[in-house]
């Protein structure tokens, strides 16, 4: 596989790899490092890459595993999830502040979810993967994914409702 072929194969999903890494790791820098590491691993195994049915799903699985390993390492003791890929250029300043505040609340709530639910919310609700693709990536039954996603969404909804109703932090 030549460089141009490789680039045309991985470029369409490179940003998804980054966003998943950013969801799981601390900072933009950590996510960028993880993304580069995944792309380097793909490049080093470019001879075998055509054997995979879905290179994107394989890459997302690699990213998940790499990030979870990173989180378990000593270097990652202080990592924190940060998510901010929502912008609306036409909104008023007040609306922008409200949206940012809501996004911060959702991000904090997602941060408190169990690890598996965090990943499933990221892959399904943010990255828009199908249940079958997530099932392959996480090596889970689709029904289990739907249940975990439902529980995660319910938790997010309840905590957001309580936050806005009672001003609880």
ZAMI-475562 format. One line per 5 residues: number of its first residue (from 1); their letters; for each residue x, y, z of N, C-alpha, C. Coordinates in Angstrom, 2 decimals. Layout:
BEGIN
NUM> a> X/Y/Z/X/Y/Z/X/Y/Z | ...
//
This chain:
BEGIN
1> xxxxx> 0.85/-1.18/0.00/0.00/0.00/0.00/0.89/1.23/0.00 | 0.61/2.14/-0.90/1.40/3.36/-1.01/0.85/4.42/-0.06 | 1.65/5.44/0.14/1.29/6.49/1.09/-0.03/7.16/0.72 | -0.22/7.46/-0.54/-1.46/8.14/-0.97/-2.68/7.27/-0.68 | -2.58/5.98/-0.92/-3.69/5.07/-0.64/-3.99/5.03/0.86
6> xxxxx> -2.93/4.97/1.65/-3.08/4.94/3.10/-3.77/6.21/3.59 | -3.30/7.35/3.11/-3.88/8.63/3.53/-5.36/8.70/3.14 | -5.69/8.27/1.93/-7.10/8.33/1.52/-7.96/7.34/2.32 | -7.36/6.29/2.84/-8.09/5.31/3.64/-8.35/5.81/5.06 | -7.35/6.42/5.70/-7.49/6.80/7.12/-8.00/8.22/7.35
11> xxxxx> -7.85/9.11/6.39/-8.27/10.50/6.60/-9.76/10.65/6.92 | -10.65/9.89/6.28/-12.07/10.08/6.59/-12.45/9.83/8.06 | -11.69/9.01/8.77/-12.07/8.72/10.16/-11.03/9.19/11.18 | -10.04/9.91/10.75/-9.00/10.40/11.67/-9.60/11.29/12.76 | -10.54/12.14/12.42/-11.15/13.03/13.41/-11.99/12.25/14.43
16> xxxxx> -12.62/11.17/14.00/-13.39/10.34/14.93/-12.46/9.68/15.95 | -11.31/9.23/15.47/-10.31/8.64/16.37/-9.90/9.69/17.40 | -9.65/10.91/16.93/-9.25/11.99/17.84/-10.35/12.28/18.87 | -11.60/12.37/18.42/-12.68/12.70/19.35/-12.88/11.62/20.40 | -12.76/10.36/20.01/-12.87/9.28/20.99/-11.72/9.37/21.98
21> xxxxx> -10.52/9.61/21.48/-9.36/9.74/22.37/-9.54/10.93/23.30 | -10.08/12.02/22.78/-10.30/13.20/23.62/-11.33/12.93/24.70 | -12.38/12.15/24.35/-13.41/11.81/25.33/-12.81/10.98/26.47 | -11.87/10.11/26.13/-11.35/9.19/27.13/-10.13/9.74/27.87 | -9.41/10.64/27.25/-8.18/11.15/27.88/-8.35/12.58/28.36
26> xxxxx> -7.30/13.07/28.96/-7.34/14.36/29.61/-7.51/15.57/28.72 | -6.64/15.68/27.82/-6.50/16.95/27.14/-6.37/16.76/25.65 | -6.40/17.86/24.98/-6.22/17.87/23.54/-4.86/17.26/23.18 | -3.83/17.60/23.95/-2.49/17.10/23.67/-2.43/15.58/23.81 | -3.04/15.05/24.86/-3.07/13.60/25.06/-3.81/12.93/23.92
31> xxxxx> -4.92/13.53/23.50/-5.71/12.96/22.41/-4.94/13.01/21.09 | -4.24/14.10/20.86/-3.42/14.21/19.65/-2.33/13.15/19.65 | -1.69/12.95/20.80/-0.65/11.91/20.90/-1.24/10.53/20.63 | -2.39/10.26/21.19/-3.04/8.96/21.00/-3.41/8.77/19.52 | -3.93/9.80/18.90/-4.30/9.72/17.48/-3.09/9.43/16.63
36> xxxxx> -1.99/10.13/16.90/-0.77/9.89/16.13/-0.25/8.48/16.36 | -0.35/8.00/17.58/0.10/6.65/17.90/-0.72/5.62/17.12 | -2.02/5.81/17.06/-2.89/4.88/16.33/-2.57/4.92/14.84 | -2.42/6.13/14.28/-2.10/6.25/12.86/-0.75/5.63/12.55 | 0.21/5.78/13.45/1.53/5.18/13.26/1.44/3.66/13.27
41> xxxxx> 0.64/3.12/14.20/0.46/1.67/14.25/-0.20/1.16/12.97 | -1.18/1.89/12.47/-1.81/1.51/11.21/-0.81/1.55/10.05 | 0.00/2.60/10.02/1.01/2.74/8.96/2.02/1.59/9.03 | 2.46/1.26/10.22/3.45/0.18/10.37/2.88/-1.18/9.97 | 1.57/-1.32/10.04/0.92/-2.57/9.65/0.14/-2.42/8.35
46> xxxxx> 0.57/-1.49/7.50/-0.17/-1.21/6.27/-0.26/-2.41/5.33 | 0.70/-3.34/5.42/0.66/-4.54/4.58/-0.55/-5.41/4.94 | -0.95/-5.41/6.21/-2.07/-6.24/6.67/-3.41/-5.50/6.67 | -3.36/-4.20/6.46/-4.55/-3.36/6.63/-5.69/-3.75/5.69 | -5.37/-4.23/4.52/-6.40/-4.59/3.55/-7.13/-5.88/3.94
51> xxxxx> -6.59/-6.62/4.91/-7.23/-7.84/5.39/-8.44/-7.53/6.27 | -8.50/-6.33/6.83/-9.60/-5.97/7.72/-10.83/-5.59/6.93 | -11.98/-6.07/7.37/-13.24/-5.75/6.68/-13.58/-4.28/6.85 | -13.36/-3.76/8.08/-13.72/-2.38/8.37/-12.56/-1.73/9.12 | -11.73/-1.02/8.39/-10.53/-0.41/8.97/-10.91/0.66/10.00
56> xxxxx> -12.00/1.37/9.76/-12.45/2.40/10.70/-12.83/1.78/12.04 | -13.61/0.73/12.01/-14.01/0.06/13.26/-12.78/-0.50/13.97 | -11.88/-1.07/13.23/-10.64/-1.59/13.81/-9.85/-0.47/14.48 | -9.78/0.68/13.82/-9.05/1.83/14.37/-9.70/2.36/15.64 | -11.03/2.37/15.67/-11.73/2.85/16.86/-11.49/1.88/18.02
61> xxxxx> -11.45/0.59/17.73/-11.16/-0.39/18.77/-9.74/-0.20/19.29 | -8.80/0.02/18.37/-7.42/0.28/18.76/-7.34/1.52/19.65 | -8.07/2.56/19.27/-8.07/3.81/20.02/-8.61/3.59/21.43 | -9.74/2.91/21.51/-10.34/2.62/22.83/-9.34/1.87/23.71 | -8.75/0.82/23.17/-7.80/0.02/23.95/-6.56/0.82/24.34
66> xxxxx> -6.04/1.59/23.42/-4.86/2.41/23.70/-5.16/3.41/24.82 | -6.31/4.08/24.72/-6.67/5.10/25.72/-6.93/4.47/27.09 | -7.60/3.33/27.11/-7.84/2.67/28.39/-6.52/2.22/29.02 | -5.60/1.72/28.21/-4.28/1.36/28.73/-3.57/2.59/29.28 | -3.71/3.68/28.57/-3.08/4.95/28.99/-3.67/5.41/30.33
71> xxxxx> -4.98/5.28/30.46/-5.63/5.69/31.70/-5.18/4.84/32.88 | -4.87/3.59/32.60/-4.44/2.69/33.67/-2.98/2.92/34.06 | -2.24/3.54/33.18/-0.81/3.74/33.47/-0.60/4.81/34.55 | 0.53/4.79/35.15/0.85/5.77/36.20/0.87/7.18/35.66 | 1.28/7.34/34.41/1.38/8.68/33.82/0.03/9.35/33.74
76> xxxxx> -1.04/8.58/33.76/-2.36/9.13/33.50/-3.19/9.33/34.76 | -2.59/9.41/35.90/-3.36/9.49/37.14/-4.23/10.73/37.23 | -3.81/11.79/36.59/-4.57/13.04/36.72/-5.38/13.39/35.48 | -5.60/12.42/34.60/-6.35/12.71/33.38/-7.83/12.94/33.69 | -8.45/13.78/32.89/-9.85/14.14/33.08/-10.51/14.25/31.72
81> xxxxx> -11.75/13.85/31.63/-12.47/13.93/30.36/-12.89/15.37/30.11 | -12.63/15.82/28.90/-13.05/17.14/28.48/-13.69/16.99/27.11 | -14.84/17.60/26.94/-15.51/17.48/25.66/-16.04/18.84/25.25 | -15.64/19.31/24.07/-16.12/20.62/23.64/-16.12/20.70/22.12 | -16.85/19.84/21.45/-16.89/19.93/19.99/-18.23/20.46/19.50
86> xxxxx> -18.83/21.36/20.26/-20.07/22.00/19.84/-19.85/23.50/19.74 | -20.14/24.06/18.58/-20.06/25.51/18.43/-21.21/25.97/17.54 | -21.70/27.16/17.79/-22.75/27.76/16.99/-22.38/29.22/16.77 | -21.90/29.55/15.60/-21.40/30.88/15.31/-22.46/31.97/15.28 | -23.72/31.62/15.11/-24.78/32.62/14.98/-25.49/32.92/16.28
91> xxxxx> -25.17/32.23/17.33/-25.89/32.40/18.59/-25.44/33.68/19.30 | -26.36/34.24/20.06/-26.03/35.42/20.84/-25.06/35.03/21.96 | -24.41/36.00/22.54/-23.47/35.73/23.61/-24.16/35.02/24.77 | -25.35/35.47/25.13/-26.10/34.84/26.21/-26.39/33.38/25.88 | -26.82/33.13/24.66/-27.13/31.76/24.23/-25.87/30.91/24.22
96> xxxxx> -24.76/31.48/23.76/-23.49/30.75/23.75/-23.09/30.34/25.17 | -23.27/31.26/26.11/-22.94/30.95/27.50/-23.84/29.85/28.06 | -25.13/29.92/27.72/-26.06/28.88/28.17/-25.69/27.53/27.58 | -25.37/27.50/26.29/-25.00/26.25/25.64/-23.71/25.70/26.24 | -22.74/26.57/26.45/-21.47/26.14/27.04/-21.69/25.58/28.45
101> xxxxx> -22.55/26.25/29.22/-22.85/25.78/30.56/-23.52/24.41/30.52 | -24.49/24.25/29.61/-25.15/22.94/29.47/-24.17/21.87/29.03 | -23.30/22.20/28.09/-22.29/21.23/27.62/-21.36/20.85/28.77 | -21.00/21.83/29.60/-20.15/21.54/30.75/-20.85/20.58/31.71 | -22.15/20.82/31.94/-22.91/19.94/32.83/-22.96/18.52/32.27
106> xxxxx> -23.28/18.42/30.99/-23.35/17.10/30.35/-21.99/16.42/30.42 | -20.95/17.17/30.15/-19.60/16.61/30.20/-19.26/16.09/31.59 | -19.62/16.85/32.61/-19.37/16.41/33.99/-20.17/15.16/34.33 | -21.41/15.12/33.87/-22.25/13.96/34.14/-21.69/12.73/33.42 | -21.31/12.89/32.16/-20.72/11.78/31.41/-19.44/11.31/32.08
111> xxxxx> -18.68/12.24/32.61/-17.42/11.92/33.30/-17.66/10.96/34.46 | -18.80/11.08/35.11/-19.11/10.24/36.27/-19.73/8.89/35.90 | -20.04/8.69/34.63/-20.62/7.41/34.20/-19.57/6.30/34.29 | -20.01/5.07/34.42/-19.07/3.95/34.35/-18.35/3.97/32.99 | -17.12/3.49/32.97/-16.26/3.55/31.78/-16.96/3.03/30.52
116> xxxxx> -17.60/1.89/30.62/-18.27/1.29/29.47/-19.37/2.19/28.92 | -20.16/2.78/29.82/-21.23/3.68/29.38/-20.66/4.93/28.72 | -19.56/5.45/29.26/-18.90/6.61/28.66/-18.55/6.34/27.20 | -17.91/5.19/26.97/-17.47/4.84/25.62/-18.67/4.66/24.70 | -19.70/4.01/25.17/-20.89/3.76/24.35/-21.59/5.08/24.00
121> xxxxx> -21.72/5.99/24.96/-22.31/7.30/24.68/-21.48/8.04/23.63 | -20.17/8.00/23.77/-19.29/8.66/22.81/-19.48/8.07/21.41 | -19.44/6.76/21.31/-19.51/6.12/20.00/-20.88/6.27/19.35 | -21.95/6.14/20.12/-23.30/6.17/19.55/-23.83/7.59/19.39 | -23.83/8.35/20.47/-24.49/9.67/20.44/-23.62/10.77/19.85
126> xxxxx> -22.32/10.65/19.99/-21.45/11.71/19.49/-20.87/11.35/18.13 | -20.34/10.14/18.00/-19.73/9.72/16.74/-20.74/9.13/15.77 | -21.95/8.81/16.25/-23.04/8.32/15.40/-22.77/6.95/14.76 | -22.07/6.08/15.46/-21.86/4.73/14.96/-23.15/3.92/15.14 | -23.34/2.94/14.28/-24.47/2.02/14.38/-24.20/1.02/15.50
131> xxxxx> -25.25/0.43/16.02/-25.11/-0.54/17.11/-24.24/-1.73/16.69 | -24.39/-2.18/15.46/-23.59/-3.32/14.97/-22.11/-2.99/14.98 | -21.77/-1.75/14.57/-20.36/-1.34/14.56/-19.81/-1.26/15.98 | -20.59/-0.70/16.88/-20.16/-0.59/18.28/-19.99/-1.98/18.87 | -20.89/-2.88/18.51/-20.83/-4.26/18.99/-19.50/-4.90/18.62
136> xxxxx> -19.06/-4.69/17.40/-17.77/-5.24/16.94/-16.61/-4.56/17.65 | -16.68/-3.24/17.79/-15.59/-2.49/18.42/-15.38/-2.89/19.87 | -16.48/-3.05/20.58/-16.41/-3.32/22.02/-16.53/-4.80/22.35 | -16.75/-5.61/21.33/-16.93/-7.04/21.51/-18.05/-7.31/22.53 | -19.18/-6.67/22.27/-20.36/-6.78/23.14/-21.59/-7.12/22.31
141> xxxxx> -22.56/-7.69/22.95/-23.86/-7.99/22.35/-24.59/-6.66/22.11 | -25.28/-6.55/20.97/-26.01/-5.30/20.67/-27.05/-4.97/21.73 | -27.69/-5.98/22.28/-28.69/-5.75/23.32/-28.03/-5.14/24.56 | -26.86/-5.64/24.92/-26.14/-5.09/26.07/-25.75/-3.64/25.82 | -25.40/-3.33/24.59/-25.05/-1.95/24.24/-26.28/-1.04/24.37
146> xxxxx> -27.42/-1.51/23.88/-28.65/-0.71/23.98/-29.03/-0.47/25.45 | -28.89/-1.51/26.27/-29.22/-1.39/27.69/-28.28/-0.39/28.36 | -26.98/-0.52/28.11/-26.00/0.39/28.72/-26.24/1.82/28.26 | -26.56/2.00/26.98/-26.82/3.34/26.46/-28.09/3.92/27.09 | -29.10/3.10/27.22/-30.34/3.54/27.84/-30.10/3.98/29.28
151> xxxxx> -29.34/3.20/30.00/-29.04/3.55/31.40/-28.22/4.84/31.47 | -27.25/4.97/30.58/-26.42/6.17/30.57/-27.28/7.41/30.27 | -28.12/7.30/29.26/-28.99/8.43/28.89/-29.94/8.78/30.03 | -30.48/7.76/30.70/-31.38/8.00/31.82/-30.65/8.74/32.95 | -29.43/8.30/33.24/-28.63/8.96/34.27/-28.36/10.41/33.91
156> xxxxx> -27.97/10.64/32.65/-27.69/12.00/32.19/-28.95/12.86/32.30 | -30.07/12.33/31.82/-31.34/13.06/31.86/-31.74/13.41/33.29 | -31.67/12.42/34.20/-32.06/12.66/35.59/-31.16/13.70/36.26 | -29.86/13.57/36.04/-28.94/14.52/36.68/-29.10/15.92/36.10 | -29.33/16.02/34.81/-29.56/17.34/34.21/-30.86/17.95/34.72
161> xxxxx> -31.90/17.14/34.82/-33.18/17.63/35.33/-33.03/18.12/36.76 | -32.36/17.34/37.59/-32.15/17.76/38.98/-31.27/18.99/39.07 | -30.29/19.10/38.21/-29.40/20.25/38.20/-30.17/21.52/37.87 | -30.98/21.45/36.81/-31.70/22.64/36.39/-32.91/22.95/37.27 | -33.49/21.92/37.87/-34.65/22.12/38.72/-34.24/22.67/40.08
166> xxxx> -33.19/22.09/40.66/-32.81/22.44/42.03/-31.51/23.21/42.15 | -30.81/23.38/41.00/-29.54/24.07/41.04/-28.47/23.29/41.77 | -28.60/21.97/41.79/-27.63/21.11/42.49/-26.38/20.99/41.64 | -25.24/21.03/42.30/-23.97/20.89/41.57/-23.37/19.54/41.82
//
